[in-house]
Amino acid sequence: MTAEEATRIASLSNWNVRLLPLTATEITADHITPVEIPQHFATARTHPKTGATETLGVVGSDYHPVQNEEHAEFLNLLADESGAHFETAGSLKNGRQVFLTMKMPQSLTIGGHDKVDLYIAAFNSHDGGSAFRIVVTPIRVVCANTQRAAIQGARSSYVVRHTAGAKARIAQARSALGLTFRYAEAFEQSAQRMIQEEMTLNQLRSVVNELWPVKDSDSARTKSNQLQRLGAISHLFEQADTQAGIRGTRWAGYNALTEYANHVAPARGKTDADKMRARAERVISGAANDLMEKAFALTMV
C-alpha cells in the first residue's frame, strides 16, 4: 500500500486537526460569564465518519499539529528509499493516538533458524500527550513479540516535538533513520551471542527480581503478585511453544521477559476485549519500553 491507501483504509484521512480557543464559564447568582483562557487551546478533528467536530485534548500555545497525511508522507519517503511496505495503520483512544508501521524488506535470522523481522513505526498524538516518534523495532516472528533493545552506539528512535518547525525536523528524522541498518546489525550481533549462551531458571528469576524488586516490608499482595509473575515468566521460558527453538538460552530468557511484558502482564478491563485493547495501547504508547530495554541489558552478553 501507499501512504494514501493506508490512511484511507484506516480512516485517518481529512481529520484537519486544528486548535480551537478555550473559554471557561463563571457562574454566579446573577450572571453567567464566559472567561477567555489565554495561551491554551483545544485540539480538535473532523470525525472521519460523522463529519462532526470532536475535541481531543488541551495544549499550550506552542503546540503545532502534525496532520496524519504528513505523518504518512514521511513514511512514504522512507518506503521509496528502503523498499519497506506499509503493514498497519490506525488510531486509538478516540483519535488521540495514531500509528503507522512499515515492514523492512530484510529480516534477521538468529542462530540460523530464529527469524526476526524489522519494522519502522511512527507514532503521533493529537492531544499533547506525547511527541511524534519514529522507532525501529524488531518483531520475533514466532510470537509477534515487539522488542526494544538499548544497544550502545545504535540509535533506534527519533522524537519530534509538536512545536514550530516540526515539519522540518520530521524531514531531518529521515537522515537519522539511516542508522536503521546499523541498529539492525548491532541487534543481530547481540542476539547471536545471547542464543549461544545458556541461561538457567535461577538466573532468569534473578533478572525478574531486579526488574520488579520486592522488599521484605512490602505487602502480602505485592509478594503474591511477584510469585505469579515469576510463575508466568518461568512457564514462558521452560514450556511455552514460543521458546521451543531457543529454549535454555539467554535469548530465550530475554524473549520470555518481553513476551510477558507485551502479551501476558495484567491489563485493566472488564472484558477480554478491553484487556486486549489495553495491551495494544501499552505496546503502541511504549509503556513497557524502559522495562524491555533494561531486560535486554540484564540478559545480553
C-alpha positions in Angstrom: 0.0 0.0 0.0 1.0 3.6 -0.4 0.7 6.1 2.4 -2.6 7.4 0.9 -4.1 4.0 0.7 -3.1 3.1 4.3 -4.5 6.3 5.7 -7.7 5.9 3.7 -8.3 2.3 4.7 -7.6 3.1 8.4 -10.0 6.2 8.3 -7.1 8.6 9.0 -7.7 10.9 6.1 -9.0 14.5 6.2 -9.1 14.9 10.0 -7.9 18.5 9.7 -6.5 18.5 13.3 -6.7 22.1 14.5 -6.5 24.4 17.5 -9.7 26.0 19.0 -9.7 28.8 21.5 -10.7 27.9 25.1 -13.1 29.6 27.4 -14.2 28.9 30.9 -17.7 29.7 32.4 -18.1 31.6 35.6 -21.5 31.2 37.2 -22.8 33.5 39.9 -26.2 34.2 41.3 -26.8 37.0 38.8 -24.6 36.2 35.8 -23.1 33.6 33.5 -19.8 35.0 32.3 -17.5 33.5 29.7 -13.8 33.9 30.5 -11.1 33.5 27.9 -8.2 31.1 28.7 -5.1 32.7 27.2 -2.2 30.6 25.9 -4.2 27.4 25.9 -6.2 25.7 23.1 -8.3 22.6 22.5 -7.1 20.3 19.8 -9.9 19.1 17.6 -10.5 16.9 14.5 -13.2 16.4 12.0 -14.5 12.9 12.7 -13.8 10.8 9.6 -17.2 9.1 9.6 -19.7 11.5 11.1 -18.1 14.8 10.0 -18.6 16.2 13.5 -16.0 18.3 15.3 -14.5 16.3 18.0 -12.1 17.6 20.7 -9.0 15.6 21.5 -7.1 17.4 24.2 -5.8 20.7 25.7 -2.4 22.1 24.6 -0.3 25.2 25.0 0.2 28.0 22.5 3.5 26.5 21.2 1.8 23.3 20.1 1.6 22.7 16.3 -0.5 19.8 15.0 1.2 17.2 12.7 -1.5 16.0 10.3 -2.0 12.3 9.6 -1.2 13.0 5.9 2.2 14.5 6.9 2.8 11.5 9.2 2.1 9.1 6.4 4.0 11.1 3.7 7.1 10.9 5.9 6.9 7.1 5.8 6.2 7.2 2.1 9.6 8.8 1.6 11.3 6.1 3.6 9.4 3.4 1.7 10.8 4.9 -1.6 14.3 4.7 -0.2 14.3 1.4 1.7 11.9 -0.8 -0.1 9.7 -1.1 3.0 6.0 -1.5 2.7 3.1 -0.4 4.9 1.9 -3.1 7.2 -0.6 -1.5 9.8 -2.3 1.8 10.4 -4.9 3.0 12.8 -5.9 5.2 15.8 -6.5 4.6 19.4 -8.3 6.4 22.3 -10.9 8.0 20.0 -8.3 9.6 17.7 -5.9 10.8 20.4 -3.1 8.4 19.2 -2.3 7.4 15.6 0.2 4.8 14.4 1.6 3.6 11.0 4.1 0.8 10.6 6.2 -0.4 7.7 7.9 -3.7 7.4 11.5 -3.6 6.1 12.4 -5.9 3.2 15.3 -7.6 5.0 14.9 -9.8 8.1 17.4 -11.2 10.6 18.0 -14.9 11.4 19.3 -15.6 14.9 21.1 -18.8 15.5 20.4 -20.0 11.9 16.7 -20.5 12.4 15.0 -17.9 14.7 13.5 -15.3 12.4 13.2 -11.6 13.4 11.6 -9.0 11.2 12.4 -5.3 11.3 9.7 -2.6 11.3 9.7 1.2 11.2 6.9 2.5 13.2 5.7 6.2 13.5 3.5 7.3 16.4 1.7 10.6 16.8 -0.6 12.0 19.4 -3.2 14.8 18.8 -3.9 15.5 22.5 -0.5 16.8 23.5 0.3 13.6 25.4 3.4 12.7 23.5 5.7 13.8 20.7 5.9 12.5 17.2 8.1 9.3 17.5 9.7 7.2 14.9 11.2 3.9 16.1 12.9 0.9 14.7 11.5 -2.2 16.3 12.3 -5.9 15.8 9.4 -8.4 15.8 10.3 -12.0 16.6 8.0 -13.9 14.2 7.1 -16.9 16.2 5.3 -14.9 18.8 4.8 -11.4 17.2 6.9 -10.1 20.1 7.8 -6.4 19.9 11.2 -5.9 21.3 13.1 -2.7 22.3 16.8 -3.0 23.0 19.0 -0.2 24.1 22.2 -1.0 22.2 25.2 1.2 22.7 26.1 3.2 19.6 23.0 2.2 17.6 20.0 4.5 17.6 16.6 3.1 17.4 14.3 6.1 17.9 13.8 9.7 16.9 11.5 12.2 18.6 10.0 15.4 17.2 8.2 17.8 19.5 4.9 19.5 18.3 6.4 22.9 18.0 7.0 25.4 15.2 9.4 23.7 12.7 8.1 20.3 13.5 7.7 19.5 9.8 11.4 20.3 9.1 12.5 18.1 12.0 10.4 15.2 10.6 12.4 15.6 7.4 15.6 15.5 9.4 14.5 12.3 11.0 14.8 10.7 7.6 18.5 11.0 7.7 18.6 9.9 11.4 16.8 6.7 10.3 19.8 6.0 8.1 21.0 4.4 11.3 18.3 1.8 11.0 20.7 -0.7 9.4 23.4 -0.1 12.0 20.9 -0.8 14.7 19.8 -4.0 12.9 23.4 -5.1 12.6 24.2 -4.4 16.3 20.9 -6.1 17.4 21.7 -9.2 15.4 25.2 -9.4 16.8 24.0 -9.2 20.4 21.2 -11.7 19.8 23.7 -14.2 18.2 25.8 -14.0 21.4 22.7 -14.5 23.6 21.5 -17.5 21.7 24.9 -19.2 22.2 24.9 -18.6 25.9 23.0 -20.9 28.3 20.7 -19.4 31.0 19.3 -21.2 34.0 15.9 -20.7 35.5 17.5 -19.3 38.7 19.5 -16.7 36.6 16.2 -15.7 34.9 14.5 -15.3 38.3 17.3 -13.1 39.4 16.6 -10.8 36.4 12.9 -10.8 37.3 13.7 -9.7 40.8 15.8 -6.9 39.6 13.2 -5.7 37.1 10.4 -5.9 39.6 12.1 -5.6 43.0 10.2 -6.6 46.1 11.2 -5.8 49.6 10.6 -7.8 52.8 8.5 -4.9 54.0 6.2 -5.0 51.0 2.6 -6.1 51.4 1.4 -9.7 51.0 -0.4 -8.8 47.8 2.8 -7.4 46.3 4.7 -10.6 47.2 1.9 -12.7 45.8 1.9 -10.7 42.5 5.7 -11.3 42.2 5.2 -15.1 42.7 2.5 -15.1 40.0 4.9 -13.1 37.7 7.7 -15.5 38.3 5.5 -18.4 37.5 4.2 -16.9 34.3 7.7 -15.9 33.1 9.2 -19.3 34.1 6.4 -21.1 32.1 7.2 -19.0 29.0 10.9 -19.8 29.4 10.7 -23.5 30.1 7.5 -24.7 28.4 5.9 -22.2 26.0 5.8 -23.1 22.3 7.1 -19.6 21.5 10.5 -20.5 23.0 10.7 -24.1 21.5 13.5 -23.4 19.1 15.7 -21.3 21.5 14.9 -22.8 24.9 17.5 -22.6 27.7 19.4 -19.7 26.2 19.8 -16.1 27.3 18.0 -15.1 24.1 15.0 -17.2 25.3 15.2 -15.5 28.7 15.0 -12.1 27.1 12.1 -13.1 24.8 10.2 -14.6 27.7 10.5 -11.3 29.6 9.4 -9.2 26.6 6.6 -11.6 25.7 5.4 -11.3 29.3 5.6 -7.5 29.3 3.7 -7.2 26.0 1.2 -10.1 26.0 0.8 -11.6 29.4 1.2 -8.9 32.1 -2.1 -8.0 33.7 -4.1 -5.3 31.9 -7.1 -3.3 33.0 -10.5 -4.0 31.6 -13.8 -5.6 32.3 -13.8 -7.9 29.3 -11.2 -9.8 27.4 -11.6 -7.4 24.5 -11.0 -4.5 26.9 -7.8 -6.1 28.2 -6.6 -6.9 24.6 -7.1 -3.2 23.7 -5.3 -2.1 26.8 -2.3 -4.3 25.9 -2.3 -2.9 22.4 -2.2 0.6 23.8 0.6 -0.4 26.1 2.7 -1.6 23.1 1.9 1.5 21.0 2.4 4.0 23.8 5.8 2.5 24.6 4.8 2.0 28.3 7.0 -1.1 28.6 9.9 0.2 26.6 12.1 1.1 29.6 11.5 -2.3 31.1 12.3 -4.2 27.9 15.5 -2.2 27.4 16.6 -2.9 30.9 15.7 -6.6 30.4 18.0 -6.6 27.3 20.8 -5.1 29.3 20.4 -7.7 32.1 20.3 -10.7 29.7 22.8 -9.7 27.0 26.4 -11.0 26.9 
